[in-house]
């Protein structure tokens, strides 16, 4: 773990954004996910007084500054941080930047380019523009390309911006409860497949746990045993439609699947249900 953190810190010291591939250095997905990881690592390293990662705080602040500075006028984020007025602004990439900022806020990060809370408030206004009457969320604002796979993204983003009880979030949670009855490993394909799209489920499990109550009870039953049964004896997870894997190599797809499945199961250890009942049903 420390080697991985150090690797990301070294990248952050060299580049304006954190990315292993120079050609992709302005891709928001790469930077937001890496920033999210470092923002969660920062308070743990600080509490354990690990001196071997000397530039961690410096890189974390730099990374959060880049996200805040690159927010588009409508509150979302585009695929490139270099262009704030960009047709590629969408809910999927915005969700990762919201998660990174929320982790930074929890970790006590103090950016120099702006305020995290005001940035999240602005992000929430964008997310609301993506909700559909039936509870789905659109890939782009004003109902452009509604997708089942983005319902969890929209709800979790609203929860993380302090708007988990508004009508948009409630509509999304109702959609999850009514439409995601089970996760069937390896069944179907494509981003609209609600049965085995792990990208969708990664977000939905967090949104459902944050809400708690009957939403969490129902969703917990839908995904828990299915994910556990999808694991091989060596700890890897069997091939499955994970959504959004177009263009990935076999190795990259395996890592992607492994990370999503693991993060879903880690929800039990990282969060408490909104009901405050702990993990007694896990």
MIDOSE-1310 file (N, C-alpha, C; in nm, 2 decimals, decimal comma, always signed):
residues 282
xxxx	+0,08/-0,12/+0,00/+0,00/+0,00/+0,00/+0,09/+0,13/+0,00; +0,19/+0,13/+0,09/+0,28/+0,24/+0,09/+0,35/+0,27/-0,04; +0,39/+0,16/-0,10/+0,45/+0,17/-0,23/+0,36/+0,24/-0,33; +0,23/+0,20/-0,33/+0,14/+0,25/-0,42/+0,12/+0,40/-0,40
xxxx	+0,11/+0,44/-0,27/+0,09/+0,58/-0,23/+0,21/+0,66/-0,28; +0,33/+0,60/-0,25/+0,45/+0,67/-0,29/+0,46/+0,69/-0,44; +0,42/+0,59/-0,52/+0,42/+0,60/-0,66/+0,33/+0,72/-0,71; +0,21/+0,73/-0,65/+0,12/+0,84/-0,69/+0,17/+0,97/-0,65
xxxx	+0,24/+0,98/-0,53/+0,30/+1,10/-0,49/+0,41/+1,15/-0,58; +0,49/+1,05/-0,63/+0,60/+1,08/-0,72/+0,54/+1,14/-0,85; +0,43/+1,08/-0,90/+0,37/+1,13/-1,02/+0,32/+1,27/-1,00; +0,26/+1,29/-0,88/+0,20/+1,42/-0,86/+0,31/+1,53/-0,84
xxxx	+0,43/+1,49/-0,80/+0,53/+1,59/-0,79/+0,58/+1,63/-0,93; +0,57/+1,54/-1,03/+0,62/+1,56/-1,16/+0,53/+1,63/-1,26; +0,40/+1,61/-1,24/+0,30/+1,65/-1,33/+0,19/+1,74/-1,27; +0,12/+1,82/-1,35/+0,01/+1,90/-1,30/-0,11/+1,82/-1,25
xxxx	-0,12/+1,70/-1,31/-0,22/+1,60/-1,26/-0,16/+1,47/-1,24; -0,22/+1,38/-1,16/-0,16/+1,25/-1,13/-0,20/+1,15/-1,23; -0,11/+1,11/-1,31/-0,13/+1,01/-1,42/+0,00/+0,94/-1,45; -0,02/+0,81/-1,47/+0,10/+0,73/-1,51/+0,14/+0,76/-1,65
xxxx	+0,05/+0,79/-1,74/+0,07/+0,81/-1,88/+0,07/+0,96/-1,92; +0,18/+1,01/-1,96/+0,19/+1,15/-1,99/+0,08/+1,19/-2,10; +0,05/+1,11/-2,19/-0,04/+1,14/-2,29/-0,18/+1,16/-2,23; -0,21/+1,11/-2,11/-0,34/+1,12/-2,05/-0,34/+1,21/-1,93
xxxx	-0,24/+1,29/-1,92/-0,22/+1,37/-1,80/-0,33/+1,46/-1,76; -0,41/+1,50/-1,86/-0,52/+1,59/-1,83/-0,66/+1,52/-1,84; -0,65/+1,38/-1,83/-0,78/+1,31/-1,82/-0,83/+1,31/-1,68; -0,95/+1,36/-1,66/-1,01/+1,38/-1,53/-1,03/+1,25/-1,45
xxxx	-1,06/+1,15/-1,52/-1,08/+1,02/-1,45/-0,96/+0,98/-1,37; -0,84/+0,98/-1,44/-0,72/+0,94/-1,38/-0,69/+1,02/-1,26; -0,69/+1,15/-1,27/-0,66/+1,24/-1,17/-0,75/+1,23/-1,05; -0,88/+1,23/-1,08/-0,98/+1,22/-0,97/-0,97/+1,10/-0,89
xxxx	-0,96/+0,98/-0,95/-0,95/+0,86/-0,88/-0,82/+0,85/-0,79; -0,71/+0,90/-0,85/-0,58/+0,90/-0,78/-0,59/+1,00/-0,66; -0,65/+1,12/-0,68/-0,67/+1,21/-0,58/-0,76/+1,16/-0,46; -0,86/+1,09/-0,50/-0,95/+1,02/-0,40/-0,87/+0,93/-0,32
xxxx	-0,78/+0,85/-0,38/-0,70/+0,75/-0,30/-0,61/+0,82/-0,21; -0,54/+0,92/-0,26/-0,44/+1,00/-0,17/-0,51/+1,07/-0,06; -0,63/+1,13/-0,09/-0,70/+1,20/+0,02/-0,74/+1,11/+0,13; -0,78/+0,98/+0,10/-0,81/+0,88/+0,20/-0,68/+0,84/+0,27
xxxx	-0,57/+0,83/+0,20/-0,45/+0,78/+0,26/-0,39/+0,89/+0,35; -0,41/+1,01/+0,32/-0,34/+1,12/+0,39/-0,37/+1,12/+0,54; -0,50/+1,11/+0,59/-0,52/+1,12/+0,73/-0,46/+0,99/+0,80; -0,47/+0,88/+0,74/-0,41/+0,75/+0,80/-0,26/+0,77/+0,81
xxxx	-0,19/+0,81/+0,71/-0,05/+0,83/+0,72/-0,01/+0,93/+0,82; -0,09/+1,04/+0,83/-0,06/+1,14/+0,93/-0,08/+1,09/+1,07; -0,19/+1,01/+1,09/-0,22/+0,96/+1,23/-0,11/+0,86/+1,27; -0,06/+0,78/+1,17/+0,04/+0,68/+1,20/+0,18/+0,74/+1,19
xxxx	+0,20/+0,87/+1,16/+0,32/+0,93/+1,16/+0,42/+0,86/+1,07; +0,38/+0,84/+0,94/+0,47/+0,77/+0,85/+0,56/+0,87/+0,77; +0,68/+0,88/+0,80/+0,77/+0,99/+0,75/+0,82/+0,96/+0,61; +0,80/+0,84/+0,56/+0,86/+0,80/+0,43/+0,79/+0,86/+0,31
xxxx	+0,67/+0,92/+0,33/+0,60/+0,98/+0,22/+0,60/+1,13/+0,25; +0,71/+1,19/+0,24/+0,73/+1,33/+0,28/+0,65/+1,43/+0,20; +0,62/+1,41/+0,08/+0,55/+1,50/+0,00/+0,40/+1,48/-0,02; +0,35/+1,39/+0,06/+0,21/+1,35/+0,05/+0,12/+1,47/+0,06
xxxx	+0,13/+1,55/+0,17/+0,04/+1,66/+0,19/+0,05/+1,76/+0,08; +0,17/+1,79/+0,03/+0,20/+1,88/-0,08/+0,13/+1,84/-0,20; +0,14/+1,71/-0,24/+0,07/+1,66/-0,36/-0,08/+1,66/-0,35; -0,13/+1,62/-0,23/-0,27/+1,62/-0,21/-0,33/+1,76/-0,23
xxxx	-0,27/+1,86/-0,17/-0,32/+1,99/-0,19/-0,31/+2,04/-0,33; -0,21/+2,00/-0,40/-0,19/+2,04/-0,54/-0,30/+1,97/-0,62; -0,32/+1,84/-0,59/-0,42/+1,77/-0,67/-0,56/+1,82/-0,65; -0,60/+1,86/-0,52/-0,73/+1,91/-0,49/-0,74/+2,05/-0,56
xxxx	-0,64/+2,13/-0,55/-0,64/+2,26/-0,62/-0,67/+2,25/-0,77; -0,62/+2,14/-0,83/-0,64/+2,12/-0,98/-0,79/+2,09/-1,00; -0,85/+2,01/-0,92/-0,99/+1,98/-0,94/-1,08/+2,10/-0,92; -1,05/+2,18/-0,81/-1,13/+2,30/-0,79/-1,12/+2,40/-0,90
xxxx	-0,99/+2,42/-0,95/-0,97/+2,51/-1,05/-1,03/+2,47/-1,18; -1,05/+2,34/-1,20/-1,10/+2,29/-1,33/-1,25/+2,28/-1,34; -1,32/+2,31/-1,23/-1,46/+2,29/-1,23/-1,53/+2,39/-1,34; -1,62/+2,33/-1,41/-1,68/+2,41/-1,52/-1,79/+2,50/-1,47
xxxx	-1,82/+2,60/-1,54/-1,92/+2,70/-1,50/-2,05/+2,64/-1,45; -2,09/+2,53/-1,52/-2,22/+2,47/-1,48/-2,21/+2,38/-1,36; -2,09/+2,37/-1,30/-2,07/+2,29/-1,18/-2,02/+2,15/-1,20; -2,01/+2,10/-1,32/-1,96/+1,97/-1,35/-1,82/+1,97/-1,39
xxxx	-1,77/+1,86/-1,44/-1,63/+1,85/-1,48/-1,63/+1,78/-1,62; -1,53/+1,82/-1,70/-1,52/+1,76/-1,84/-1,41/+1,66/-1,84; -1,39/+1,59/-1,95/-1,29/+1,49/-1,96/-1,15/+1,55/-1,96; -1,13/+1,68/-1,99/-1,01/+1,74/-1,99/-1,01/+1,86/-1,89
xxxx	-0,92/+1,87/-1,80/-0,91/+1,98/-1,71/-0,87/+2,11/-1,78; -0,82/+2,10/-1,91/-0,77/+2,21/-1,98/-0,87/+2,30/-2,04; -1,00/+2,25/-2,04/-1,10/+2,33/-2,11/-1,23/+2,32/-2,02; -1,26/+2,44/-1,96/-1,38/+2,44/-1,87/-1,51/+2,45/-1,95
xxxx	-1,50/+2,50/-2,07/-1,62/+2,51/-2,16/-1,60/+2,40/-2,26; -1,65/+2,28/-2,22/-1,62/+2,16/-2,30/-1,75/+2,08/-2,32; -1,77/+2,03/-2,44/-1,89/+1,95/-2,46/-1,89/+1,81/-2,39; -1,77/+1,77/-2,34/-1,76/+1,64/-2,28/-1,78/+1,65/-2,12
xxxx	-1,85/+1,75/-2,08/-1,89/+1,76/-1,94/-2,00/+1,65/-1,92; -1,98/+1,56/-1,82/-2,08/+1,46/-1,79/-2,09/+1,42/-1,65; -2,19/+1,34/-1,61/-2,22/+1,30/-1,47/-2,12/+1,20/-1,43; -2,07/+1,11/-1,51/-1,98/+1,00/-1,48/-1,85/+1,06/-1,42
xxxx	-1,79/+1,14/-1,50/-1,66/+1,20/-1,46/-1,68/+1,30/-1,35; -1,79/+1,37/-1,34/-1,82/+1,46/-1,23/-1,82/+1,38/-1,10; -1,88/+1,26/-1,10/-1,90/+1,18/-0,98/-1,76/+1,15/-0,92; -1,66/+1,12/-0,99/-1,53/+1,09/-0,94/-1,47/+1,21/-0,88
xxxx	-1,49/+1,33/-0,94/-1,43/+1,45/-0,88/-1,50/+1,49/-0,75; -1,63/+1,46/-0,75/-1,70/+1,49/-0,62/-1,65/+1,40/-0,51; -1,63/+1,27/-0,54/-1,58/+1,18/-0,44/-1,44/+1,22/-0,39; -1,36/+1,27/-0,48/-1,22/+1,31/-0,44/-1,23/+1,43/-0,35
xxxx	-1,32/+1,53/-0,38/-1,33/+1,65/-0,30/-1,39/+1,61/-0,16; -1,49/+1,52/-0,16/-1,55/+1,48/-0,03/-1,44/+1,41/+0,06; -1,36/+1,33/+0,00/-1,25/+1,26/+0,08/-1,15/+1,37/+0,13; -1,13/+1,47/+0,05/-1,04/+1,58/+0,09/-1,10/+1,66/+0,21
xxxx	-1,23/+1,68/+0,20/-1,29/+1,75/+0,31/-1,29/+1,67/+0,44; -1,32/+1,54/+0,43/-1,31/+1,45/+0,54/-1,17/+1,45/+0,60; -1,07/+1,45/+0,51/-0,93/+1,44/+0,56/-0,87/+1,57/+0,61; -0,95/+1,68/+0,61/-0,90/+1,81/+0,66/-0,81/+1,88/+0,57
xxxx	-0,82/+1,85/+0,44/-0,73/+1,92/+0,34/-0,77/+2,06/+0,32; -0,67/+2,15/+0,32/-0,70/+2,29/+0,30/-0,64/+2,34/+0,17; -0,72/+2,34/+0,06/-0,67/+2,38/-0,07/-0,64/+2,53/-0,07; -0,56/+2,57/-0,17/-0,52/+2,71/-0,19/-0,60/+2,78/-0,30
xxxx	-0,67/+2,70/-0,38/-0,73/+2,76/-0,50/-0,88/+2,79/-0,48; -0,93/+2,76/-0,36/-1,08/+2,78/-0,34/-1,12/+2,70/-0,22; -1,26/+2,69/-0,21/-1,32/+2,63/-0,09/-1,39/+2,50/-0,14; -1,36/+2,39/-0,07/-1,42/+2,26/-0,10/-1,57/+2,26/-0,09
xxxx	-1,62/+2,32/+0,02/-1,77/+2,32/+0,04/-1,84/+2,39/-0,07; -1,79/+2,51/-0,11/-1,86/+2,59/-0,21/-1,85/+2,52/-0,35; -1,74/+2,45/-0,37/-1,72/+2,37/-0,49/-1,82/+2,26/-0,50; -1,85/+2,19/-0,39/-1,94/+2,08/-0,38/-2,09/+2,13/-0,40
xxxx	-2,11/+2,25/-0,34/-2,25/+2,31/-0,36/-2,27/+2,34/-0,51; -2,17/+2,39/-0,57/-2,19/+2,42/-0,72/-2,20/+2,29/-0,80; -2,13/+2,18/-0,76/-2,15/+2,05/-0,82/-2,29/+2,00/-0,81; -2,35/+2,02/-0,69/-2,48/+1,96/-0,67/-2,58/+2,03/-0,76
xxxx	-2,56/+2,15/-0,80/-2,66/+2,22/-0,89/-2,65/+2,15/-1,03; -2,53/+2,11/-1,07/-2,51/+2,04/-1,20/-2,58/+1,90/-1,19; -2,56/+1,83/-1,08/-2,61/+1,69/-1,07/-2,76/+1,69/-1,08; -2,82/+1,79/-1,01/-2,97/+1,80/-1,02/-3,03/+1,82/-1,16
xxxx	-2,95/+1,88/-1,25/-2,99/+1,90/-1,39/-2,99/+1,76/-1,46; -2,94/+1,66/-1,40/-2,93/+1,53/-1,47/-3,03/+1,43/-1,43; -3,12/+1,46/-1,33/-3,22/+1,37/-1,29/-3,33/+1,37/-1,38; -3,39/+1,25/-1,40/-3,50/+1,23/-1,49/-3,63/+1,21/-1,41
xxxx	-3,75/+1,23/-1,47/-3,87/+1,21/-1,39/-3,89/+1,07/-1,33; -3,83/+0,97/-1,40/-3,85/+0,83/-1,35/-3,74/+0,79/-1,24; -3,65/+0,89/-1,21/-3,55/+0,85/-1,12/-3,41/+0,82/-1,17; -3,41/+0,79/-1,30/-3,28/+0,77/-1,37/-3,20/+0,91/-1,37
xxxx	-3,07/+0,90/-1,40/-2,99/+1,02/-1,42/-2,93/+1,01/-1,56; -2,92/+1,13/-1,62/-2,87/+1,14/-1,75/-2,72/+1,16/-1,75; -2,66/+1,11/-1,86/-2,51/+1,12/-1,88/-2,47/+1,27/-1,89; -2,56/+1,35/-1,96/-2,53/+1,49/-1,97/-2,66/+1,56/-1,92
xxxx	-2,64/+1,69/-1,89/-2,75/+1,76/-1,82/-2,87/+1,78/-1,92; -2,99/+1,81/-1,86/-3,11/+1,84/-1,93/-3,16/+1,72/-2,00; -3,14/+1,60/-1,94/-3,20/+1,48/-2,00/-3,13/+1,42/-2,12; -3,01/+1,45/-2,14/-2,93/+1,40/-2,25/-2,87/+1,27/-2,22
xxxx	-2,92/+1,16/-2,28/-2,87/+1,02/-2,26/-2,90/+0,97/-2,12; -3,02/+0,95/-2,08/-3,05/+0,89/-1,95/-3,00/+0,75/-1,94; -2,94/+0,71/-1,82/-2,88/+0,58/-1,81/-2,90/+0,52/-1,67; -2,94/+0,40/-1,67/-2,96/+0,32/-1,54/-2,83/+0,32/-1,47
xxxx	-2,72/+0,31/-1,54/-2,59/+0,29/-1,48/-2,54/+0,41/-1,40; -2,61/+0,53/-1,42/-2,57/+0,65/-1,35/-2,66/+0,69/-1,24; -2,76/+0,61/-1,21/-2,84/+0,65/-1,10/-2,77/+0,66/-0,97; -2,68/+0,56/-0,94/-2,60/+0,56/-0,82/-2,51/+0,67/-0,81
xxxx	-2,45/+0,71/-0,93/-2,36/+0,82/-0,93/-2,43/+0,95/-0,89; -2,55/+0,97/-0,95/-2,62/+1,09/-0,92/-2,66/+1,10/-0,77; -2,71/+0,99/-0,72/-2,76/+0,99/-0,58/-2,64/+1,01/-0,48; -2,53/+0,93/-0,50/-2,42/+0,94/-0,42/-2,36/+1,09/-0,42
xxxx	-2,35/+1,14/-0,54/-2,30/+1,28/-0,55/-2,38/+1,38/-0,47; -2,51/+1,36/-0,48/-2,60/+1,45/-0,40/-2,58/+1,43/-0,25; -2,57/+1,30/-0,21/-2,54/+1,28/-0,07/-2,41/+1,34/-0,02; -2,31/+1,33/-0,11/-2,18/+1,38/-0,07/-2,18/+1,54/-0,07
xxxx	-2,27/+1,60/-0,14/-2,27/+1,74/-0,14/-2,37/+1,80/-0,04; -2,43/+1,71/+0,04/-2,52/+1,75/+0,15/-2,66/+1,76/+0,11; -2,70/+1,70/-0,01/-2,83/+1,71/-0,06/-2,90/+1,57/-0,08; -2,87/+1,48/+0,02/-2,92/+1,34/+0,01/-3,06/+1,33/+0,03
xxxx	-3,13/+1,43/+0,08/-3,27/+1,42/+0,11/-3,36/+1,50/+0,01; -3,30/+1,56/-0,09/-3,38/+1,64/-0,18/-3,45/+1,54/-0,28; -3,54/+1,60/-0,36/-3,63/+1,52/-0,44/-3,55/+1,44/-0,54; -3,45/+1,49/-0,60/-3,37/+1,42/-0,70/-3,31/+1,30/-0,64
xxxx	-3,25/+1,31/-0,52/-3,19/+1,19/-0,46/-3,30/+1,09/-0,42; -3,41/+1,13/-0,37/-3,52/+1,04/-0,34/-3,57/+0,97/-0,46; -3,58/+1,04/-0,57/-3,63/+0,97/-0,69/-3,53/+0,86/-0,73; -3,40/+0,89/-0,73/-3,30/+0,79/-0,76/-3,30/+0,67/-0,67
xxxx	-3,32/+0,70/-0,54/-3,32/+0,59/-0,44/-3,44/+0,50/-0,47; -3,55/+0,56/-0,50/-3,68/+0,48/-0,53/-3,65/+0,39/-0,65; -3,58/+0,45/-0,75/-3,55/+0,37/-0,87/-3,46/+0,25/-0,84; -3,36/+0,28/-0,76/-3,27/+0,17/-0,72/-3,35/+0,06/-0,65
xxxx	-3,44/+0,10/-0,56/-3,51/+0,00/-0,48/-3,61/-0,08/-0,57; -3,67/-0,01/-0,67/-3,77/-0,08/-0,75/-3,72/-0,16/-0,87; -3,59/-0,12/-0,91/-3,54/-0,18/-1,03/-3,42/-0,27/-1,01; -3,35/-0,26/-0,91/-3,23/-0,34/-0,88/-3,26/-0,45/-0,78
xxxx	-3,31/-0,56/-0,83/-3,36/-0,66/-0,74/-3,25/-0,76/-0,71; -3,15/-0,78/-0,80/-3,05/-0,87/-0,78/-2,93/-0,84/-0,87; -2,81/-0,88/-0,83/-2,69/-0,87/-0,91/-2,66/-1,02/-0,96; -2,66/-1,04/-1,09/-2,64/-1,17/-1,14/-2,51/-1,17/-1,21
xxxx	-2,41/-1,23/-1,15/-2,27/-1,23/-1,20/-2,26/-1,29/-1,34; -2,21/-1,21/-1,44/-2,18/-1,26/-1,57/-2,31/-1,26/-1,66; -2,42/-1,21/-1,62/-2,54/-1,21/-1,70/-2,55/-1,08/-1,78; -2,56/-1,09/-1,91/-2,58/-0,98/-1,99/-2,46/-0,90/-2,02
xxxx	-2,48/-0,78/-2,09/-2,37/-0,70/-2,12/-2,42/-0,56/-2,15; -2,33/-0,46/-2,16/-2,36/-0,33/-2,19/-2,39/-0,24/-2,07; -2,38/-0,11/-2,08/-2,39/-0,02/-1,97/-2,53/-0,01/-1,91; -2,63/-0,05/-1,98/-2,77/-0,04/-1,93/-2,81/-0,17/-1,86
xxxx	-2,72/-0,27/-1,85/-2,75/-0,39/-1,78/-2,75/-0,37/-1,63; -2,86/-0,37/-1,57/-2,87/-0,35/-1,42/-2,83/-0,47/-1,34; -2,82/-0,59/-1,41/-2,80/-0,71/-1,33/-2,65/-0,73/-1,30; -2,56/-0,69/-1,39/-2,42/-0,72/-1,36/-2,32/-0,61/-1,39
xxxx	-2,37/-0,49/-1,41/-2,28/-0,38/-1,43/-2,22/-0,33/-1,30; -2,09/-0,36/-1,28/-2,03/-0,33/-1,15/-2,00/-0,18/-1,13; -1,99/-0,11/-1,24/-1,98/+0,03/-1,23/-2,10/+0,09/-1,16; -2,22/+0,05/-1,21/-2,34/+0,09/-1,15/-2,35/+0,05/-1,00
xxxx	-2,32/-0,08/-0,98/-2,34/-0,13/-0,84/-2,24/-0,07/-0,74; -2,12/-0,03/-0,79/-2,02/+0,03/-0,70/-2,08/+0,16/-0,64; -2,15/+0,24/-0,72/-2,21/+0,36/-0,67/-2,34/+0,33/-0,59; -2,42/+0,24/-0,64/-2,55/+0,21/-0,58/-2,53/+0,15/-0,43
xxxx	-2,43/+0,07/-0,41/-2,41/+0,02/-0,28/-2,38/+0,13/-0,18; -2,31/+0,23/-0,22/-2,28/+0,34/-0,13/-2,40/+0,42/-0,10; -2,47/+0,45/-0,21/-2,59/+0,54/-0,20/-2,70/+0,47/-0,11; -2,71/+0,34/-0,13/-2,81/+0,26/-0,05/-2,77/+0,26/+0,10
xxxx	-2,64/+0,23/+0,12/-2,60/+0,23/+0,26/-2,61/+0,37/+0,33; -2,58/+0,47/+0,26/-2,59/+0,61/+0,31/-2,74/+0,63/+0,35; -2,83/+0,58/+0,27/-2,97/+0,61/+0,29/-3,02/+0,52/+0,41; -2,98/+0,40/+0,41/-3,02/+0,31/+0,52/-3,16/+0,26/+0,50
xxxx	-3,22/+0,21/+0,61/-3,36/+0,17/+0,60/-3,39/+0,06/+0,50; -3,51/+0,06/+0,45/-3,56/-0,04/+0,36/-3,48/-0,04/+0,23; -3,43/+0,08/+0,19/-3,35/+0,08/+0,06/-3,22/+0,00/+0,08; -3,15/+0,01/+0,19/-3,03/-0,06/+0,22/-3,06/-0,21/+0,24
xxxx	-3,16/-0,24/+0,31/-3,20/-0,38/+0,34/-3,22/-0,45/+0,21; -3,30/-0,39/+0,12/-3,32/-0,45/-0,01/-3,20/-0,46/-0,10; -3,12/-0,36/-0,10/-3,00/-0,36/-0,19/-2,89/-0,45/-0,14; -2,88/-0,46/-0,01/-2,78/-0,55/+0,06/-2,81/-0,69/+0,01
xxxx	-2,93/-0,73/+0,01/-2,97/-0,87/-0,03/-2,94/-0,88/-0,18; -2,95/-0,78/-0,26/-2,94/-0,79/-0,40/-2,79/-0,81/-0,44; -2,70/-0,75/-0,37/-2,56/-0,76/-0,42/-2,46/-0,84/-0,34; -2,48/-0,85/-0,21/-2,38/-0,91/-0,12/-2,34/-1,05/-0,16
xxxx	-2,43/-1,14/-0,16/-2,40/-1,28/-0,19/-2,36/-1,31/-0,33; -2,41/-1,22/-0,42/-2,37/-1,24/-0,56/-2,22/-1,20/-0,58; -2,18/-1,10/-0,51/-2,03/-1,06/-0,52/-1,94/-1,16/-0,46; -1,98/-1,21/-0,34/-1,90/-1,31/-0,28/-1,89/-1,44/-0,36
xxxx	-2,00/-1,48/-0,42/-2,00/-1,60/-0,51/-1,92/-1,58/-0,64; -1,90/-1,45/-0,67/-1,82/-1,43/-0,79/-1,67/-1,43/-0,77; -1,63/-1,45/-0,65/-1,48/-1,46/-0,62/-1,42/-1,60/-0,64; -1,31/-1,60/-0,70/-1,24/-1,73/-0,71/-1,16/-1,76/-0,59
xxxx	-1,10/-1,88/-0,58/-1,03/-1,93/-0,47/-0,90/-1,84/-0,44; -0,84/-1,79/-0,55/-0,72/-1,71/-0,54/-0,75/-1,56/-0,50; -0,87/-1,53/-0,48/-0,91/-1,39/-0,45/-0,95/-1,30/-0,56; -0,93/-1,35/-0,69/-0,97/-1,27/-0,80/-1,12/-1,29/-0,82
xxxx	-1,18/-1,21/-0,91/-1,32/-1,23/-0,94/-1,34/-1,27/-1,09; -1,44/-1,36/-1,11/-1,46/-1,41/-1,24/-1,50/-1,30/-1,34; -1,48/-1,33/-1,46/-1,51/-1,23/-1,57/-1,66/-1,20/-1,56; -1,69/-1,07/-1,58/-1,83/-1,02/-1,56/-1,84/-0,89/-1,64
xxxx	-1,96/-0,86/-1,69/-1,98/-0,74/-1,75/-1,97/-0,63/-1,64; -1,87/-0,55/-1,65/-1,85/-0,44/-1,55/-1,89/-0,31/-1,60; -1,93/-0,29/-1,73/-1,97/-0,16/-1,78/-1,85/-0,07/-1,80; -1,85/+0,00/-1,91/-1,75/+0,10/-1,94/-1,61/+0,04/-1,95
xxxx	-1,60/-0,07/-2,02/-1,47/-0,13/-2,04/-1,42/-0,13/-2,18; -1,49/-0,06/-2,26/-1,45/-0,05/-2,41/-1,31/+0,00/-2,42; -1,23/-0,07/-2,49/-1,09/-0,03/-2,52/-0,99/-0,08/-2,42; -1,04/-0,14/-2,31/-0,95/-0,19/-2,21/-0,88/-0,32/-2,25
xxxx	-0,76/-0,34/-2,21/-0,69/-0,47/-2,24/-0,75/-0,57/-2,13; -0,72/-0,70/-2,15/-0,76/-0,80/-2,06/-0,71/-0,78/-1,92; -0,59/-0,74/-1,91/-0,53/-0,71/-1,78/-0,59/-0,59/-1,71; -0,61/-0,49/-1,78/-0,67/-0,37/-1,73/-0,82/-0,40/-1,68
xxxx	-0,89/-0,47/-1,76/-1,03/-0,51/-1,73/-1,03/-0,59/-1,60; -0,93/-0,68/-1,58/-0,93/-0,76/-1,46/-0,91/-0,68/-1,34; -0,81/-0,58/-1,35/-0,78/-0,49/-1,24/-0,91/-0,41/-1,21; -0,97/-0,35/-1,31/-1,09/-0,27/-1,29/-1,20/-0,35/-1,22
xxxx	-1,22/-0,47/-1,27/-1,33/-0,55/-1,20/-1,29/-0,58/-1,06; -1,16/-0,62/-1,03/-1,12/-0,65/-0,90/-1,14/-0,53/-0,80; -1,10/-0,41/-0,85/-1,12/-0,29/-0,77/-1,26/-0,26/-0,74; -1,35/-0,27/-0,84/-1,49/-0,23/-0,81/-1,55/-0,33/-0,71
xxxx	-1,53/-0,46/-0,74/-1,58/-0,56/-0,65/-1,53/-0,55/-0,50; -1,40/-0,52/-0,49/-1,34/-0,51/-0,36/-1,40/-0,39/-0,29; -1,41/-0,27/-0,36/-1,46/-0,15/-0,30/-1,60/-0,17/-0,25; -1,68/-0,25/-0,33/-1,82/-0,27/-0,29/-1,82/-0,34/-0,16
xxxx	-1,74/-0,45/-0,14/-1,74/-0,52/-0,02/-1,68/-0,44/+0,10; -1,59/-0,35/+0,07/-1,53/-0,27/+0,17/-1,63/-0,17/+0,23; -1,74/-0,15/+0,16/-1,84/-0,06/+0,21/-1,88/-0,09/+0,36; -1,89/-0,22/+0,39/-1,92/-0,26/+0,52/-1,83/-0,21/+0,63
xxxx	-1,70/-0,20/+0,59/-1,60/-0,16/+0,69/-1,57/-0,01/+0,69; -1,61/+0,06/+0,58/-1,57/+0,20/+0,57/-1,69/+0,29/+0,61; -1,81/+0,24/+0,60/-1,93/+0,33/+0,63/-2,03/+0,26/+0,72; -2,12/+0,34/+0,78/-2,23/+0,29/+0,85/-2,36/+0,32/+0,78
xxxx	-2,46/+0,23/+0,79/-2,59/+0,27/+0,72/-2,65/+0,39/+0,78; -2,73/+0,46/+0,70/-2,79/+0,58/+0,74/-2,88/+0,56/+0,86; -2,92/+0,44/+0,89/-3,01/+0,41/+1,00/-2,93/+0,41/+1,13; -2,80/+0,40/+1,13/-2,72/+0,40/+1,25/-2,71/+0,26/+1,31
xxxx	-2,76/+0,16/+1,24/-2,76/+0,03/+1,29/-2,64/-0,05/+1,27; -2,53/+0,01/+1,23/-2,40/-0,06/+1,21/-2,41/-0,16/+1,10; -2,34/-0,27/+1,11/-2,34/-0,37/+1,01/-2,40/-0,50/+1,05; -2,50/-0,50/+1,13/-2,56/-0,62/+1,18/-2,63/-0,70/+1,08
xx	-2,66/-0,64/+0,97/-2,73/-0,72/+0,86/-2,63/-0,75/+0,75; -2,50/-0,72/+0,77/-2,41/-0,75/+0,66/-2,36/-0,89/+0,66
